[in-house]
Every structure is written in structure tokens, then in C-alpha cells.
Amino acid sequence: MTGRITEIFGGLQQRHTINEQVAAYRDYTQAEVFFHLAREKSLRVEQLRQRFCGRRIDKLFVGNNLVPAGFALPGVETVPLEKNYFERAMKGELQDMAARLAGGIVLINNNDLAVGESAPGYVRLFANSPDTIFLGWDYDNHHWMESSLALAAHTDLYFPAHNENMYLLSKINALTSGPIPCACVQWSQTFLADNLGEMLRRERSDEPLGMHFFYQQFAFRNQTVVTLNQKYKTIGFAERSFQAKSPFDRLAEWMDHKLHWIIPVLNDVPIRIFDALASGGIPIVPESLRFLAPISGLPRDMVVFYGPDDIFNPHTVVGRALELFDVGGQEGIAARHRYALAHHHGADRLRRMVAMARERLEFAPLIG
């Protein structure tokens, strides 16, 4: 059997290309430009520390992509920023915007900068806001490097969600944290808690839900979706119209199923794992994530893992997950829901990010 593994490994094409790419990646990060960038960013951070040391933060500005999470900090006013807010910096409003944000924290997600002139507007605002702390939570550092590098350069603390490309990103921003994983952010904690009764009452399908958006560049993932769709029509490619549904209608779609089949684009830890738990379901997760944080810390009665063969023969792993769900009953639904809200809602990630910002910039403890 092990000989077969060696035989297959020997069939990998152009392994030397991988070595060349790794060497090029290493050499790229040794360029002198990184010294100059590090110094300029260090000067900005030290100026922020001097400005904010001992001061109380009274406002948190939240980028539009994260507004549904209902973020709140004790003693701090949360101000949601409308969609495409940063474009206004390109339209004569730069100074007013900088004055409005002064003294506060701005938390953005990389997707807040993905449309129109949002990115150049944001960059201009960052450069003209010496009295504002900018935090960037990047969901796509595993594949969208052009965006990730720009976000790391133009935030004071940078929080990638995934393990990939960490060394390069740390050369762009020394205050790059270990991954702050994606979390449940499409519903607030209050909204989810208010709907626990509905989660417990609802009739749920035994068919696993796994509707994923199609991305041309991820052929392996697309093939996984297509293969599973031959067994379960509830696994397939999603319509973009899902995003336009009301919060309850989106939650209802999740609550209609006991199980949720998770197919990452690469080896990232997808948001939908935590959406599944928050809505009381059980996520079926790739074996390759088993020992990655935060999946490594999930209680093992709340998650089921699948391997490559299960993609072709999914009924066994689905049966195991259904048994786990049915044995847990309503207590299991409530336990998964509460565990997700306590440990894997965006509120948890926000607390961690703000704590790191406070350690480095020394602003006063939050009230409450």
C-alpha cells in the first residue's frame, strides 16, 4: 500500500517548478523596499501610540461588509459605514471624513474595498488620518494577494483569516497577527439568540446543504461540488440572489437542514462552518482541516470529517453525521448554537483584534 503512495507521488509533474517558486518568493522578500516600508509603518504606529496612550476609544466605525454582525464594544459607539463609503474620499469629502473618524477605530474587511473607487478612496483616507486606528480583517489572503498586500500596507494592525502567505504579509506589516479566522457575521448574536426557539421547532431535511458560489479559478473545488451534486441535489452552485434575501430567510435556509457539507476553495477555514453551528446544524468538514485552528478545537460531537473517498461515496459520512444530530436532539441544536455564539461569532474576533490593538497602542481599557 505504501508503495502505491510513492508511485503516485513520483508522478507529480514539474516538482522543480515548486522549488523555483519558493526560492523566488524568498528572494522577493529580501528587497530593500521592505526596509523602507517597515520604517514608515513603524513611525506611523509610534505616532499613533503617542496620540492614543491612555485615551479612551469612544467610536468604532465598521465597514459595510461587517455591519450585519451587529458589532458592539462596551462604552463605545458603533458607527456603521454605508456601502462604498470610501469612494467619497475621491469626491471632495476627504477632510470631512478624516475629521469624522479622528479618535476612533475603523474596522474594515477586504471586501469593503472591492468595488469602484473604494480602494483608492480608502488609501487616500488612511494617508490623511493620523489620529485614527485602522484595523483590517482579510478574508482572502489565501488567494487574492494583490488585495491582501495593499490592505496590509494600509492598516495599522492587519488580521489575515487564513494561514497562507503569512511571511510575505508580515514583511508588509509587522503588526500582522496569527490568523484571526472567519466567523459567523451575517447575523448578529442577538438575532441568532432570538431565533433559537425556531431552530428547535423546525423540521429539518436529512439531505446535507452545500450550496457554494462558483469560481472559475478553483477547478478542484468545482469538481467536488459537481461530484457531490450527483448524489445530493442540495449540494451545488448557489445563485447570487441568496445574498439579497432577508436575514430571516437566509437563516431559514440554514435551519431547514440538519447537515452542511463544507467545500473550501483551497485549505481555508470557511465562514459556513460557523454559520452551520450557529443555526444548530452539523458541518461536514474536509479531513485536511482537522488539525488547523480553530477546527482543531471544535468539540468532536459538533463536527464530522470527510476524506477524498467520501466525495464519491458520501452516504456513509452523511449517515454518521445524521446519527450524531438525531442522538443530540434539541439539546444538541442548542449546544451547537450557543457554542458558536460564544466562540465563533464575529464578536469574539472583534474582541481579540481590539485587545491586540490596545496592547500595541496602549489606549485606555474599554468601559464595562
C-alpha positions as CSV (number, residue, x, y, z in Angstrom):
1,M,0.0,0.0,0.0
2,T,2.8,2.5,0.9
3,G,4.5,1.6,-2.4
4,R,1.4,2.9,-4.2
5,I,1.7,6.2,-2.4
6,T,5.3,6.5,-3.5
7,E,4.3,5.6,-7.1
8,I,1.6,8.3,-7.2
9,F,3.9,10.9,-5.6
10,G,6.5,10.1,-8.3
11,G,4.0,11.1,-10.9
12,L,3.8,14.7,-9.8
13,Q,4.8,16.9,-12.7
14,Q,7.5,19.5,-12.6
15,R,8.3,19.4,-8.9
16,H,11.3,21.6,-9.6
17,T,8.9,24.3,-10.5
18,I,7.6,24.4,-7.0
19,N,11.1,24.7,-5.6
20,E,11.8,27.6,-8.0
21,Q,8.6,29.4,-7.0
22,V,9.5,29.0,-3.3
23,A,13.0,30.4,-3.9
24,A,11.6,33.3,-5.9
25,Y,9.1,34.0,-3.1
26,R,12.0,34.0,-0.6
27,D,14.2,36.2,-2.7
28,Y,11.4,38.7,-3.4
29,T,11.0,39.4,0.3
30,Q,14.7,40.4,0.7
31,A,14.4,43.5,-1.4
32,E,15.4,46.9,0.2
33,V,12.0,48.3,-0.3
34,F,10.7,46.3,2.6
35,F,13.2,48.1,5.0
36,H,11.8,51.5,3.9
37,L,8.2,50.3,4.2
38,A,8.8,48.8,7.6
39,R,10.3,52.1,8.9
40,E,7.5,54.3,7.6
41,K,4.9,52.0,9.1
42,S,6.8,51.9,12.4
43,L,6.9,55.6,12.5
44,R,3.1,55.8,12.0
45,V,2.4,53.2,14.7
46,E,4.6,55.0,17.2
47,Q,2.8,58.3,16.4
48,L,-0.5,56.6,17.0
49,R,0.8,55.2,20.3
50,Q,1.8,58.6,21.5
51,R,-1.6,60.0,20.5
52,F,-3.7,57.3,21.9
53,C,-1.7,56.2,25.0
54,G,-4.1,56.4,28.0
55,R,-7.0,57.8,25.8
56,R,-10.4,56.2,25.7
57,I,-11.8,55.0,22.4
58,D,-15.3,56.2,22.1
59,K,-16.2,55.2,18.5
60,L,-15.9,52.1,16.4
61,F,-16.5,52.6,12.6
62,V,-17.4,49.3,10.9
63,G,-17.1,48.7,7.2
64,N,-20.3,47.8,5.4
65,N,-19.4,44.2,4.8
66,L,-19.3,43.5,8.6
67,V,-22.3,45.6,9.6
68,P,-24.7,42.7,9.7
69,A,-22.7,41.2,12.6
70,G,-24.1,43.9,14.9
71,F,-20.7,44.6,16.5
72,A,-20.6,46.3,19.9
73,L,-17.9,47.1,22.4
74,P,-18.6,48.3,26.0
75,G,-18.7,52.0,26.3
76,V,-18.0,52.5,22.6
77,E,-20.5,53.9,20.0
78,T,-20.6,51.6,16.9
79,V,-21.0,53.6,13.7
80,P,-21.8,51.6,10.6
81,L,-20.3,52.8,7.3
82,E,-22.5,52.7,4.3
83,K,-21.7,50.7,1.2
84,N,-18.9,52.3,-0.9
85,Y,-18.3,54.8,1.8
86,F,-14.6,55.3,1.0
87,E,-15.4,56.4,-2.6
88,R,-16.4,59.7,-1.0
89,A,-12.7,60.5,-0.3
90,M,-12.3,60.7,-4.1
91,K,-15.1,63.2,-4.4
92,G,-14.0,66.2,-2.3
93,E,-15.1,64.9,1.1
94,L,-11.6,63.7,2.3
95,Q,-11.1,66.3,5.1
96,D,-14.6,65.9,6.5
97,M,-14.2,62.1,6.5
98,A,-10.9,62.3,8.3
99,A,-12.3,64.7,10.9
100,R,-15.3,62.4,11.5
101,L,-13.1,59.3,12.1
102,A,-10.5,61.1,14.3
103,G,-10.0,59.5,17.7
104,G,-11.8,56.2,16.7
105,I,-11.1,52.8,15.4
106,V,-12.0,51.8,11.8
107,L,-12.5,48.1,11.2
108,I,-12.7,47.0,7.6
109,N,-12.9,43.8,5.7
110,N,-11.0,43.4,2.5
111,N,-14.3,43.1,0.6
112,D,-15.2,46.6,1.6
113,L,-12.6,47.8,-0.9
114,A,-13.5,45.6,-3.8
115,V,-15.9,47.8,-5.7
116,G,-15.5,51.0,-7.7
117,E,-13.1,53.6,-6.2
118,S,-13.4,52.3,-2.7
119,A,-9.8,51.1,-2.6
120,P,-8.1,54.3,-3.8
121,G,-10.5,56.3,-1.6
122,Y,-9.6,54.3,1.4
123,V,-5.9,54.6,0.7
124,R,-6.2,58.3,0.5
125,L,-8.2,58.5,3.7
126,F,-5.7,56.3,5.5
127,A,-2.8,58.6,4.5
128,N,-4.7,61.6,5.8
129,S,-5.9,60.2,9.1
130,P,-3.1,60.4,11.6
131,D,-5.5,60.3,14.5
132,T,-7.4,57.2,13.6
133,I,-6.6,53.5,14.1
134,F,-7.2,51.3,11.1
135,L,-7.7,47.5,11.5
136,G,-8.0,45.2,8.5
137,W,-9.6,41.8,8.7
138,D,-8.7,40.0,5.5
139,Y,-10.9,37.0,4.4
140,D,-8.9,36.3,1.2
141,N,-5.2,36.2,2.0
142,H,-5.1,32.6,0.7
143,H,-5.6,33.6,-2.9
144,W,-6.2,37.4,-3.5
145,M,-2.7,38.6,-2.9
146,E,-2.9,41.9,-4.7
147,S,-5.7,43.0,-2.4
148,S,-4.1,41.5,0.7
149,L,-0.7,43.3,0.2
150,A,-2.5,46.6,-0.3
151,L,-4.6,46.1,2.8
152,A,-1.7,45.0,5.0
153,A,0.2,48.2,3.8
154,H,-2.7,50.5,4.6
155,T,-3.8,49.3,8.0
156,D,-2.2,49.8,11.4
157,L,-2.8,46.2,12.5
158,Y,-3.6,43.6,9.9
159,F,-5.5,40.4,10.6
160,P,-5.4,37.7,7.9
161,A,-8.1,35.0,8.3
162,H,-6.0,32.1,6.9
163,N,-2.6,30.5,7.3
164,E,-1.3,31.1,3.8
165,N,1.3,33.8,2.8
166,M,1.9,34.9,6.3
167,Y,5.6,35.6,5.9
168,L,5.2,37.9,2.9
169,L,2.3,39.7,4.7
170,S,4.4,40.2,7.8
171,K,7.1,41.9,5.7
172,I,4.4,44.4,4.5
173,N,3.0,44.9,8.0
174,A,5.0,43.9,11.1
175,L,1.8,44.0,13.1
176,T,0.3,41.0,11.3
177,S,-1.4,38.7,13.7
178,G,-1.6,35.0,13.6
179,P,-4.8,34.1,11.7
180,I,-8.0,35.6,13.0
181,P,-10.3,33.1,11.4
182,C,-13.5,33.9,9.6
183,A,-16.6,33.7,11.8
184,C,-20.4,34.0,11.7
185,V,-21.0,37.6,10.7
186,Q,-24.2,37.6,8.5
187,W,-26.4,37.7,11.6
188,S,-26.0,39.4,15.0
189,Q,-25.7,37.5,18.2
190,T,-29.0,38.9,19.4
191,F,-30.8,37.9,16.2
192,L,-29.5,34.4,16.4
193,A,-30.3,34.0,20.0
194,D,-33.9,35.3,19.4
195,N,-34.4,32.6,16.8
196,L,-33.2,29.7,18.9
197,G,-36.8,28.7,19.5
198,E,-37.4,28.4,15.8
199,M,-34.2,26.4,15.4
200,L,-35.5,23.9,18.0
201,R,-39.0,23.6,16.5
202,R,-38.1,23.5,12.8
203,E,-38.5,20.3,10.8
204,R,-35.1,19.6,9.1
205,S,-34.1,17.7,6.0
206,D,-31.7,14.8,6.2
207,E,-30.2,16.0,2.9
208,P,-27.0,17.9,3.5
209,L,-27.0,21.5,2.4
210,G,-23.9,22.7,0.4
211,M,-24.7,25.5,-2.0
212,H,-21.4,27.2,-2.9
213,F,-20.7,30.1,-5.2
214,F,-18.9,29.1,-8.5
215,Y,-15.4,30.4,-9.0
216,Q,-13.7,29.6,-12.3
217,Q,-10.2,29.5,-10.9
218,F,-10.9,26.7,-8.4
219,A,-11.3,23.7,-10.6
220,F,-10.7,21.1,-7.9
221,R,-13.4,22.6,-5.7
222,N,-15.8,22.9,-8.6
223,Q,-15.3,19.3,-9.4
224,T,-16.0,18.3,-5.8
225,V,-19.3,20.2,-6.0
226,V,-20.3,18.6,-9.3
227,T,-19.4,15.1,-8.0
228,L,-21.5,15.5,-4.8
229,N,-24.4,17.0,-6.7
230,Q,-24.8,13.6,-8.4
231,K,-25.8,12.2,-5.0
232,Y,-27.4,15.2,-3.4
233,K,-29.2,18.0,-5.3
234,T,-29.0,20.2,-2.2
235,I,-25.2,20.4,-2.9
236,G,-24.4,22.6,-5.9
237,F,-23.7,26.1,-7.1
238,A,-25.6,28.9,-5.4
239,E,-27.4,31.8,-7.0
240,R,-26.2,35.2,-6.0
241,S,-29.8,36.0,-5.1
242,F,-29.1,34.3,-1.7
243,Q,-27.3,37.5,-0.6
244,A,-30.4,39.6,-1.3
245,K,-32.7,37.6,1.0
246,S,-33.8,39.0,4.3
247,P,-31.7,37.9,7.4
248,F,-34.5,35.5,8.5
249,D,-35.0,34.0,5.0
250,R,-31.2,33.3,4.9
251,L,-31.3,31.8,8.3
252,A,-34.4,29.7,7.4
253,E,-32.4,28.1,4.6
254,W,-29.8,27.0,7.0
255,M,-32.3,25.9,9.7
256,D,-34.0,23.7,7.1
257,H,-31.1,21.2,7.2
258,K,-29.5,19.0,9.8
259,L,-26.2,18.9,8.0
260,H,-24.0,21.2,6.0
261,W,-21.3,20.0,3.6
262,I,-18.3,22.3,3.6
263,I,-16.1,22.7,0.5
264,P,-13.3,25.3,0.9
265,V,-11.8,27.0,-2.2
266,L,-8.3,26.0,-1.0
267,N,-7.4,24.9,2.5
268,D,-9.1,27.9,4.1
269,V,-11.5,27.7,7.1
270,P,-14.8,28.9,5.6
271,I,-17.4,31.0,7.3
272,R,-20.1,28.5,6.6
273,I,-18.7,26.1,9.2
274,F,-19.7,28.6,11.9
275,D,-22.9,29.5,10.2
276,A,-23.9,25.8,10.3
277,L,-23.1,25.6,14.1
278,A,-24.8,28.9,14.9
279,S,-28.0,27.7,13.2
280,G,-27.9,24.4,15.1
281,G,-26.6,22.2,12.3
282,I,-23.6,19.9,12.0
283,P,-20.9,20.9,9.5
284,I,-19.2,18.1,7.4
285,V,-15.7,19.4,7.0
286,P,-12.7,18.2,5.0
287,E,-10.2,16.0,6.8
288,S,-7.4,18.5,5.8
289,L,-8.9,21.0,8.3
290,R,-9.0,18.6,11.2
291,F,-5.8,19.9,12.9
292,L,-6.0,23.5,11.8
293,A,-7.1,26.2,14.3
294,P,-9.9,26.7,15.1
295,I,-11.3,23.4,13.8
296,S,-8.8,21.5,16.0
297,G,-10.6,23.0,19.0
298,L,-14.2,22.2,18.0
299,P,-15.9,19.6,20.2
300,R,-15.9,16.4,18.2
301,D,-19.6,15.8,18.8
302,M,-20.3,19.0,16.8
303,V,-18.4,18.2,13.6
304,V,-17.9,15.3,11.2
305,F,-14.9,15.0,8.8
306,Y,-14.8,13.6,5.3
307,G,-12.0,12.4,3.1
308,P,-11.5,12.1,-0.7
309,D,-13.3,8.8,-1.0
310,D,-16.3,10.2,0.8
311,I,-16.8,12.7,-2.1
312,F,-17.6,9.7,-4.4
313,N,-19.4,7.7,-1.7
314,P,-20.9,10.3,0.7
315,H,-23.7,8.2,2.2
316,T,-21.6,6.7,5.0
317,V,-20.3,10.0,6.3
318,V,-23.7,11.6,5.9
319,G,-25.2,8.7,7.9
320,R,-22.7,9.2,10.6
321,A,-23.5,12.9,10.8
322,L,-27.3,12.3,10.8
323,E,-26.9,9.8,13.7
324,L,-24.9,12.4,15.6
325,F,-27.6,15.1,15.0
326,D,-30.5,12.8,15.9
327,V,-28.9,11.5,19.1
328,G,-28.2,15.0,20.2
329,G,-31.8,16.2,19.5
330,Q,-32.8,19.6,20.7
331,E,-30.1,19.7,23.3
332,G,-27.5,19.2,20.6
333,I,-29.0,22.0,18.5
334,A,-29.0,24.4,21.4
335,A,-25.5,23.4,22.4
336,R,-24.0,24.0,19.0
337,H,-25.9,27.3,18.6
338,R,-24.6,28.6,22.0
339,Y,-21.1,27.3,21.4
340,A,-20.9,29.2,18.0
341,L,-22.2,32.4,19.5
342,A,-19.7,32.2,22.4
343,H,-16.7,31.2,20.4
344,H,-17.1,31.7,16.7
345,H,-19.2,34.8,16.1
346,G,-17.6,37.9,14.8
347,A,-18.0,39.4,18.3
348,D,-15.2,37.1,19.5
349,R,-12.9,38.1,16.7
350,L,-13.6,41.8,17.3
351,R,-12.6,41.4,21.0
352,R,-9.4,39.7,20.0
353,M,-8.5,42.3,17.4
354,V,-9.2,45.2,19.7
355,A,-7.2,43.6,22.5
356,M,-4.1,43.4,20.2
357,A,-4.6,47.0,19.1
358,R,-4.8,48.1,22.7
359,E,-1.6,46.1,23.7
360,R,0.4,47.8,21.0
361,L,-1.1,51.3,21.1
362,E,-1.8,51.5,24.8
363,F,-5.2,53.2,24.7
364,A,-7.3,53.0,27.9
365,P,-9.3,49.9,28.8
366,L,-12.8,49.8,27.5
367,I,-15.6,50.6,29.9
368,G,-17.7,47.7,31.1
